[in-house]
Amino acid sequence: MHAFIDESQRRATYLLACAQVPDADMANVRRTLRACRLPGQRRLHFVDERDQRRRQLLAVFAQLPIEFVVVAVPLGSRREAEARRLALQAIIGKIADDTDRLIIESRQGRDLEDRRAIATSLKHTRTTLHYAHRQPHDEPGLWLPDGVAWAVGAGGRWLKHLDGATVCIERIDP
């Protein structure tokens, strides 16, 4: 299983989303995602898309053989780095046993914090999880959690466009 992680932030909530793709479906999923790009687009990025396009993309995502996990952490008085660490550790706890390869969107200069959080999460397991940070224009799989995190953050009608997809949303409260 491959997994891809990206974040979004809405008001005072930090969202970390993970898309899990079975190995056998990975090539088809990448091909489908690349075909969704408009001429001149290097990547899909939901914050830059118009509403009609977002609806279309979420409908495509919902038809793919993917499971999504989204962890929402209220920021309150905590810093973004702490919220990310908590969310990342929660996701790793959920996916580590059945995931071989994890790709996380790089945040230039802050990837070391992710590596530390992952190492802490895996410390007491027998799981071997290979992970790397990548740029979203290099890995179409990163477009999936970007879109789902955006939709969960937007809520309401946007979640309806994911009907048919498996989306597990967990909230971590202080």
C-alpha positions, 0 to 999 in steps of 0.5 A: 500500500502507498500512502500520501500526506498533505495538510490544510488549515481552516480558521483555527483547525489544522488538518492533515489528510492521508490517501492510501492507494493499493500498490496494484492501483498506483499506476492507474491512479497516477495516470488518472490524476495526471489526466485531470490537469489542465493545459499548463498545470504542473499539479492540482492544488485545490486552493487555486481551483474554481468551485466547479473544477473542485467538484469535478476533481472530488468526483474523480477522487471518489471513484478511485480505489482509495481510502482517506484518513483526515485528522483535525487538530484545533489550534487554540493555543498550540503552535502549528508544529505541535498540531502537525506532530499530533496529527502525523502521529495519529495517522502513522498509528492508523496506517503503519501496519498496512502501508509500505511506502509513505510520501509526504509533501515537503515543507522545505526546511521543516521536513526534519520535524516530520521525520522525528514524529514518524520515528517516535510513532514507529519506535515501539512497533515492528513495522518498517515504513519507508517514507520520503518527502516530495514536491507535489509537482513530482508526485500526483499522489500528493494531489489526493490528500490536498483535495480531501483536506481542503474539502474536509476543511470547507465542510458541508456541501463539499463533503458530499462530493466525496460520496462513495469514497471511504473517508475517516475523519478524526478530531484530536481535542486537547 
